[in-house]
């Protein structure tokens, strides 16, 4: 059967997300947030989610809607601080002990996800050695320097924002939309991408930034 | 007593004068990003941003702003000629792998052995934010800091040992403050430049770690630069 990864709607694309899923969500600095899919995930209503997302509270991301809806059990992120003086929804739940937080240095965050998709169960990094983020972790010396053992991160689902896709799931990105998309798509069992536009023709090979082999469903959302 | 301490932009200007030609530089949020505005005209550098930009240009004007082109601080930027954009794993491989020549970071505290604390002030009601600070501090080839010499209450930020959670150990090589330029090496803190009219005693009173004054210690100077608004 000819491959066709185009989904009918965001709702359809996320219809099989179960309670307790680990969900990887792209986006950094304002670019590449899959906000249509995030809202569809909220409407899907699966509970007890673990979110793997750079920021728990970024002002341009709708991740906070999942948190406010009480669907999130744990967040693995690099930034959990809201902008204002008032605590963000995440910060409020975290301080009340109702949501778990794992704060990770950003390079370790992305490399743990990369490892998850690349068949590496854990790796040593010098980042974090001698700090409280290494507490309880195995430390080993290489080349005369302490390194921290960090485990891979894998997900059940990755939500990705890209610019264009073809029916094969090949993705191209605008500027800094790219950020975590390649590693998250590889580390998740199922990857769903929202794109500005679907191409009628197959994408030229030298335009593909994330091969469709790592993408399961695509949906055009405009924007 | 000395003349006015340097303001934030003058501190960025002073740090910018030391950036060498042809380097790859990462500038932290806050004061350090302003370093890009004061590079010497003959210097050609690539500014890396953790979200994958290699060759960040000036901030985007309203006519050319693009919400998909941002830096790690969510600022809408432009690209310089020859720029490239990579994904996050590649960007941090670049940082961890020692391919950043200089990073200039903000800080809360720096210790005499080069320990850096710049990510967690333990604010009540606020969550932690580490971002790429630990990766940059641990792995850039040269780590420099721009920060005010003391807190607003006058407590020193240059200390024998940091009191706040560390970002990385023994990483800072140079600190630009509003009062002085200080190198950190095996002998601890060495003052390279100090404000005119300030005595060694004055500076020691504002510093929480032993200071050595370089034999060729110079006067810290910067041109007048007005702070916006």
HADDOCK unambig.tbl for C-alpha pairs under 7 A between the chains (distance, minus, plus):
assign (segid A and resid 28 and name CA) (segid B and resid 51 and name CA) 6.72 0.50 0.50
assign (segid A and resid 29 and name CA) (segid B and resid 70 and name CA) 6.29 0.50 0.50
assign (segid A and resid 29 and name CA) (segid B and resid 71 and name CA) 6.35 0.50 0.50
assign (segid A and resid 29 and name CA) (segid B and resid 72 and name CA) 5.30 0.50 0.50
assign (segid A and resid 29 and name CA) (segid B and resid 73 and name CA) 5.95 0.50 0.50
assign (segid A and resid 29 and name CA) (segid B and resid 74 and name CA) 3.97 0.50 0.50
assign (segid A and resid 30 and name CA) (segid B and resid 70 and name CA) 6.91 0.50 0.50
assign (segid A and resid 30 and name CA) (segid B and resid 74 and name CA) 5.56 0.50 0.50
assign (segid A and resid 31 and name CA) (segid B and resid 67 and name CA) 6.65 0.50 0.50
assign (segid A and resid 31 and name CA) (segid B and resid 68 and name CA) 4.84 0.50 0.50
assign (segid A and resid 31 and name CA) (segid B and resid 70 and name CA) 6.86 0.50 0.50
assign (segid A and resid 78 and name CA) (segid B and resid 129 and name CA) 6.12 0.50 0.50
assign (segid A and resid 78 and name CA) (segid B and resid 130 and name CA) 5.58 0.50 0.50
assign (segid A and resid 78 and name CA) (segid B and resid 131 and name CA) 4.94 0.50 0.50
assign (segid A and resid 79 and name CA) (segid B and resid 128 and name CA) 6.26 0.50 0.50
assign (segid A and resid 79 and name CA) (segid B and resid 129 and name CA) 4.05 0.50 0.50
assign (segid A and resid 79 and name CA) (segid B and resid 130 and name CA) 5.94 0.50 0.50
assign (segid A and resid 79 and name CA) (segid B and resid 131 and name CA) 5.86 0.50 0.50
assign (segid A and resid 80 and name CA) (segid B and resid 127 and name CA) 4.91 0.50 0.50
assign (segid A and resid 80 and name CA) (segid B and resid 128 and name CA) 5.36 0.50 0.50
assign (segid A and resid 80 and name CA) (segid B and resid 129 and name CA) 5.53 0.50 0.50
assign (segid A and resid 81 and name CA) (segid B and resid 126 and name CA) 5.69 0.50 0.50
assign (segid A and resid 81 and name CA) (segid B and resid 127 and name CA) 4.43 0.50 0.50
assign (segid A and resid 81 and name CA) (segid B and resid 128 and name CA) 5.71 0.50 0.50
assign (segid A and resid 81 and name CA) (segid B and resid 129 and name CA) 5.76 0.50 0.50
assign (segid A and resid 87 and name CA) (segid B and resid 125 and name CA) 5.98 0.50 0.50
assign (segid A and resid 87 and name CA) (segid B and resid 126 and name CA) 6.32 0.50 0.50
assign (segid A and resid 91 and name CA) (segid B and resid 126 and name CA) 6.39 0.50 0.50
assign (segid A and resid 91 and name CA) (segid B and resid 127 and name CA) 5.83 0.50 0.50
assign (segid A and resid 105 and name CA) (segid B and resid 130 and name CA) 5.79 0.50 0.50
assign (segid A and resid 105 and name CA) (segid B and resid 131 and name CA) 5.71 0.50 0.50
assign (segid A and resid 105 and name CA) (segid B and resid 132 and name CA) 5.90 0.50 0.50
assign (segid A and resid 105 and name CA) (segid B and resid 134 and name CA) 6.09 0.50 0.50
assign (segid A and resid 105 and name CA) (segid B and resid 135 and name CA) 6.75 0.50 0.50
assign (segid A and resid 106 and name CA) (segid B and resid 131 and name CA) 5.03 0.50 0.50
assign (segid A and resid 106 and name CA) (segid B and resid 132 and name CA) 4.84 0.50 0.50
assign (segid A and resid 107 and name CA) (segid B and resid 92 and name CA) 5.02 0.50 0.50
assign (segid A and resid 107 and name CA) (segid B and resid 132 and name CA) 6.39 0.50 0.50
assign (segid A and resid 107 and name CA) (segid B and resid 135 and name CA) 6.08 0.50 0.50
assign (segid A and resid 110 and name CA) (segid B and resid 88 and name CA) 6.48 0.50 0.50
assign (segid A and resid 110 and name CA) (segid B and resid 89 and name CA) 5.50 0.50 0.50
assign (segid A and resid 111 and name CA) (segid B and resid 89 and name CA) 5.93 0.50 0.50
assign (segid A and resid 114 and name CA) (segid B and resid 89 and name CA) 6.97 0.50 0.50
assign (segid A and resid 126 and name CA) (segid B and resid 138 and name CA) 6.95 0.50 0.50
assign (segid A and resid 127 and name CA) (segid B and resid 134 and name CA) 6.02 0.50 0.50
assign (segid A and resid 127 and name CA) (segid B and resid 135 and name CA) 5.43 0.50 0.50
assign (segid A and resid 127 and name CA) (segid B and resid 138 and name CA) 5.75 0.50 0.50
assign (segid A and resid 128 and name CA) (segid B and resid 134 and name CA) 6.18 0.50 0.50
assign (segid A and resid 128 and name CA) (segid B and resid 168 and name CA) 6.50 0.50 0.50
assign (segid A and resid 130 and name CA) (segid B and resid 168 and name CA) 6.74 0.50 0.50
assign (segid A and resid 130 and name CA) (segid B and resid 169 and name CA) 6.37 0.50 0.50
assign (segid A and resid 131 and name CA) (segid B and resid 165 and name CA) 6.88 0.50 0.50
assign (segid A and resid 131 and name CA) (segid B and resid 166 and name CA) 5.35 0.50 0.50
assign (segid A and resid 131 and name CA) (segid B and resid 167 and name CA) 6.38 0.50 0.50
assign (segid A and resid 131 and name CA) (segid B and resid 168 and name CA) 6.55 0.50 0.50
assign (segid A and resid 132 and name CA) (segid B and resid 165 and name CA) 6.82 0.50 0.50
assign (segid A and resid 174 and name CA) (segid B and resid 68 and name CA) 6.34 0.50 0.50
assign (segid A and resid 175 and name CA) (segid B and resid 68 and name CA) 5.82 0.50 0.50
assign (segid A and resid 175 and name CA) (segid B and resid 69 and name CA) 5.39 0.50 0.50
assign (segid A and resid 175 and name CA) (segid B and resid 85 and name CA) 6.68 0.50 0.50
assign (segid A and resid 176 and name CA) (segid B and resid 51 and name CA) 6.96 0.50 0.50
assign (segid A and resid 176 and name CA) (segid B and resid 52 and name CA) 6.90 0.50 0.50
assign (segid A and resid 176 and name CA) (segid B and resid 68 and name CA) 5.79 0.50 0.50
assign (segid A and resid 176 and name CA) (segid B and resid 69 and name CA) 5.44 0.50 0.50
assign (segid A and resid 176 and name CA) (segid B and resid 70 and name CA) 6.47 0.50 0.50
assign (segid A and resid 176 and name CA) (segid B and resid 85 and name CA) 6.77 0.50 0.50
assign (segid A and resid 177 and name CA) (segid B and resid 68 and name CA) 5.96 0.50 0.50
assign (segid A and resid 178 and name CA) (segid B and resid 87 and name CA) 5.57 0.50 0.50
assign (segid A and resid 179 and name CA) (segid B and resid 51 and name CA) 5.99 0.50 0.50
assign (segid A and resid 179 and name CA) (segid B and resid 52 and name CA) 6.63 0.50 0.50
assign (segid A and resid 179 and name CA) (segid B and resid 87 and name CA) 4.56 0.50 0.50
assign (segid A and resid 179 and name CA) (segid B and resid 88 and name CA) 4.77 0.50 0.50
assign (segid A and resid 180 and name CA) (segid B and resid 87 and name CA) 6.31 0.50 0.50
assign (segid A and resid 180 and name CA) (segid B and resid 88 and name CA) 5.49 0.50 0.50
